[in-house]
Amino acid sequence: MKRLLYPLNAILFILMTGIFSTTVAQKVSNVQQGNVTAPAGLKIDGKLTEWGPALQAYNKSTKVWYTLANDDKNLYLAIKSTDAGNINKILAGGISLTINTAGKKKDKDAFVITYPIAPKGGGRGMGRGRKGFGQQDAPDSAQILAQHKQALAACKEISAIGFKDITDTLIYIYNEYSIKAVANFDDKGNFVYELAIPFNMLQLSAGSETEIAYQIKVNGMQLGGGMDMVKIGGGGGGRVSLDGGSGGGGGFGGFSARNDSDADDMMTPTDFWGKYTLATANKPPAN
């Protein structure tokens, strides 16, 4: 009888651990609750080490973990995506952060930052290639990660719309406006991203408790500029190829999906809106 006691205890322990993990997962918000004071000594370097063990919320629509935060100078966004298909989608069309300082969940008269932006006619290293998604000569995870890193290295511009002092919608990643956006991959191959926008660019005052509305959107691939959709094969096993051709304008040429659903997901933007009240130095954060 004693020989059965340990296995039974082990089973009970595993079951309780699973229940605890499920409970913790259920407590993660779909949209961030409250405000967050940015970590001290924060560097926008594409690493999430300063943000602690986990970001504030996981949004099921966009499949990203994120934290929106601020200090007395900047508004910050930290993002992580662990879903392989969603990472491809991010690399295809970037992530857009819309800030409406009037607190309205509308993009009219709002500020919009989009990054990363694939270079026109390039970016063939961003996908799994024409033989991807389960075919025999599909690249392994190390090759995919190398392709992803190569794709990010080619993204040198940020789209900035609605800013009074920015006349050109595209600015270099190293710019005079102190807008900083850096993306990278962690040691597990997850996509990580950090963004900083100075308050003066958003026409906000440091120390105010202004409520803003924000939208996070994963844009996905946009057809156009010579990009074609081609159905290969028939029945349920057919593949959909999105081919930019030799001069295609979409930065994600050569993407191959298992079916129409995969292709639709790649090209369908996902987004959500939230509200955020700026954290002040003399008042503790609400979270």
C-alpha positions in Angstrom: 0.0 0.0 0.0 2.8 2.4 0.8 4.2 1.9 -2.7 1.0 3.4 -4.2 1.1 6.5 -1.9 3.9 8.4 -3.8 2.4 8.0 -7.3 -1.0 9.1 -6.0 0.5 12.2 -4.3 2.4 13.0 -7.5 -0.7 12.7 -9.6 -2.6 15.0 -7.1 0.3 17.5 -7.2 0.2 17.6 -11.0 -3.6 18.1 -11.0 -3.4 20.9 -8.5 -0.5 22.5 -10.5 -2.6 22.4 -13.6 -5.6 24.0 -11.8 -3.4 26.7 -10.4 -1.9 27.4 -13.9 -5.3 27.6 -15.4 -6.5 30.0 -12.7 -3.5 32.3 -13.3 -4.1 32.2 -17.0 -7.7 33.2 -16.5 -6.7 36.2 -14.5 -4.7 37.7 -17.4 -6.7 40.6 -18.9 -7.7 40.7 -22.5 -7.2 44.5 -22.3 -4.8 46.1 -19.8 -6.4 47.3 -16.6 -5.1 50.5 -15.1 -1.9 52.4 -15.8 1.7 51.5 -15.3 4.7 53.6 -14.4 7.5 52.7 -16.8 10.4 50.7 -15.3 13.3 52.8 -14.0 16.3 52.9 -16.4 14.2 51.6 -19.3 16.1 51.2 -22.6 14.3 50.8 -25.9 16.4 48.0 -27.2 14.1 45.2 -28.2 14.5 43.3 -24.9 11.8 43.0 -22.3 14.1 42.3 -19.3 13.0 45.6 -17.5 9.3 44.7 -17.8 9.4 41.9 -15.3 8.3 38.3 -15.7 5.1 39.0 -17.7 3.4 41.8 -19.6 0.1 43.3 -18.3 -2.4 41.7 -20.8 -2.8 39.1 -23.5 -5.2 40.1 -26.2 -6.8 37.1 -27.9 -7.8 39.0 -31.0 -4.3 40.2 -31.9 -2.5 37.3 -30.2 -0.1 39.7 -28.5 1.0 40.2 -24.9 1.4 43.9 -24.2 2.0 46.6 -21.6 1.2 50.3 -22.1 3.2 52.5 -19.7 4.6 56.0 -19.2 7.0 58.1 -17.2 7.2 61.9 -17.0 8.6 62.1 -20.6 7.3 59.3 -22.8 4.5 56.9 -23.5 5.7 53.3 -24.0 4.4 50.2 -25.5 6.0 46.7 -25.0 4.7 43.8 -27.0 5.5 40.0 -27.3 4.0 37.5 -29.7 4.6 33.8 -29.3 2.4 32.6 -32.2 4.4 31.6 -35.3 1.6 32.5 -37.7 1.0 35.8 -36.0 4.7 36.7 -36.1 4.6 36.2 -39.9 1.6 38.5 -40.0 3.4 41.1 -37.9 6.4 41.0 -40.2 4.1 41.3 -43.2 2.3 44.5 -42.2 3.6 45.7 -38.9 1.8 46.7 -35.7 0.0 50.1 -35.6 -0.5 52.0 -32.3 -3.2 54.6 -32.6 -3.4 57.2 -29.8 -6.5 59.5 -29.5 -5.6 62.1 -26.8 -9.3 63.2 -26.7 -10.1 59.8 -25.2 -12.3 58.8 -28.1 -12.0 55.3 -29.6 -11.7 56.7 -33.1 -8.7 57.1 -35.5 -9.9 60.6 -36.7 -7.5 63.3 -35.4 -5.4 60.6 -33.8 -1.7 59.8 -33.8 -0.7 56.5 -35.5 2.7 54.8 -35.3 3.4 51.7 -37.4 6.4 49.4 -37.2 8.0 47.3 -38.5 7.5 48.3 -42.1 8.9 45.8 -44.7 10.9 47.5 -47.5 9.2 47.8 -50.8 9.9 45.0 -53.2 11.9 43.1 -50.6 11.4 41.0 -47.5 11.5 37.6 -49.0 13.2 36.4 -45.9 10.1 37.1 -43.8 8.1 34.0 -44.4 8.6 30.3 -44.5 9.2 30.4 -48.2 7.4 28.8 -51.0 7.9 25.3 -49.6 6.6 26.2 -46.2 3.7 24.9 -44.0 4.4 21.2 -43.7 6.0 20.4 -47.0 9.0 18.1 -47.0 11.7 20.7 -47.7 10.2 23.3 -45.3 13.0 25.2 -43.3 13.5 24.2 -39.7 12.9 26.6 -36.8 16.5 27.8 -36.8 16.2 28.8 -40.4 12.9 30.5 -39.9 14.3 32.5 -37.0 17.3 33.5 -39.1 14.9 34.6 -41.9 12.9 36.6 -39.4 15.9 38.4 -38.0 17.1 39.1 -41.5 13.7 40.6 -42.3 13.7 42.8 -39.2 17.2 44.0 -40.0 15.9 45.4 -43.3 13.1 47.4 -41.6 14.6 50.9 -41.2 11.5 53.1 -41.3 8.6 54.0 -39.0 5.3 55.3 -40.3 4.2 58.3 -38.2 0.8 59.9 -39.1 -1.0 62.8 -37.4 2.1 64.4 -35.9 2.2 68.2 -36.3 6.0 68.4 -36.6 6.4 65.4 -39.0 5.7 66.3 -42.6 6.8 63.0 -44.1 4.8 60.0 -43.0 7.9 57.8 -43.1 10.8 58.6 -40.7 14.0 56.7 -40.2 14.3 54.6 -37.0 17.0 57.0 -35.9 15.2 60.3 -36.0 15.3 63.8 -34.6 11.8 63.4 -33.0 13.0 60.9 -30.3 10.4 58.4 -31.4 12.0 55.0 -30.8 10.9 51.6 -32.1 12.9 48.4 -31.8 11.9 44.9 -32.5 13.8 41.7 -31.9 13.4 38.0 -31.1 14.1 36.5 -27.7 16.0 33.3 -27.0 12.8 31.3 -27.6 12.1 32.8 -31.0 9.3 35.0 -29.7 8.8 38.4 -31.3 9.4 41.3 -28.9 8.9 45.0 -29.6 9.4 48.3 -27.7 8.1 51.7 -28.6 8.6 55.1 -27.0 6.8 58.3 -28.0 7.6 61.6 -26.3 4.7 63.5 -24.7 5.5 66.6 -26.6 5.0 64.8 -29.9 1.5 63.7 -28.7 0.8 67.3 -27.4 0.4 65.9 -23.9 1.7 67.5 -20.7 3.9 65.5 -18.3 2.3 65.0 -14.9 -1.3 65.3 -16.2 -3.8 62.5 -15.5 -5.2 62.7 -19.1 -7.2 59.7 -20.3 -6.4 58.6 -23.8 -7.9 56.0 -26.0 -5.6 53.6 -27.8 -5.8 51.0 -30.5 -3.3 48.2 -31.2 -3.7 46.6 -34.6 -1.8 43.8 -36.3 -2.2 44.9 -39.9 -1.3 41.7 -41.9 -0.3 41.5 -45.5 -1.9 43.9 -48.0 -2.3 42.7 -51.6 -1.3 45.2 -54.2 1.8 46.4 -56.0 2.0 43.3 -58.2 1.2 40.8 -55.5 -1.0 37.9 -56.7 -3.0 35.1 -55.1 -2.7 31.7 -56.8 -4.5 28.6 -55.8 -2.3 25.5 -56.1 -4.1 22.1 -56.2 -7.7 21.3 -55.5 -9.9 20.0 -52.8 -9.2 20.5 -49.1 -5.5 19.9 -49.5 -4.9 22.8 -51.9 -2.4 25.6 -51.1 -2.7 29.3 -51.6 0.4 31.1 -52.8 0.8 34.9 -52.4 3.5 35.8 -54.8 5.0 39.3 -55.1 6.7 38.5 -58.4 10.0 40.0 -59.3 8.9 43.6 -58.5 6.1 43.1 -56.0 5.4 45.8 -53.6 4.2 43.9 -50.6 7.3 43.1 -48.4 6.3 39.5 -47.8 6.8 37.8 -51.2 6.7 34.0 -51.5 4.3 33.3 -48.7 2.6 29.9 -49.0 -0.4 28.8 -46.9 -2.1 25.4 -46.4 -5.5 26.7 -47.4 -7.7 29.7 -48.0 -8.3 30.2 -44.2 -4.5 30.6 -43.6 -4.3 33.2 -46.4 -7.4 35.0 -45.2 -5.9 35.2 -41.7 -2.6 36.6 -43.0 -4.5 39.4 -44.8 -7.1 40.2 -42.2 -6.2 42.9 -39.7 -6.9 42.3 -36.1 -7.2 45.0 -33.5 -8.7 46.2 -30.2 -9.3 49.5 -28.4 -8.5 50.4 -24.8 -8.4 53.4 -22.4 -5.4 54.5 -20.5 -5.0 57.3 -17.9 -1.4 58.6 -17.6 0.4 57.6 -14.5 1.9 60.5 -12.5 5.1 60.6 -10.5 3.4 61.6 -7.3 0.6 59.1 -7.6 1.0 55.3 -7.5 -0.1 53.3 -10.6 -3.7 52.0 -10.6 -2.7 48.3 -11.4 
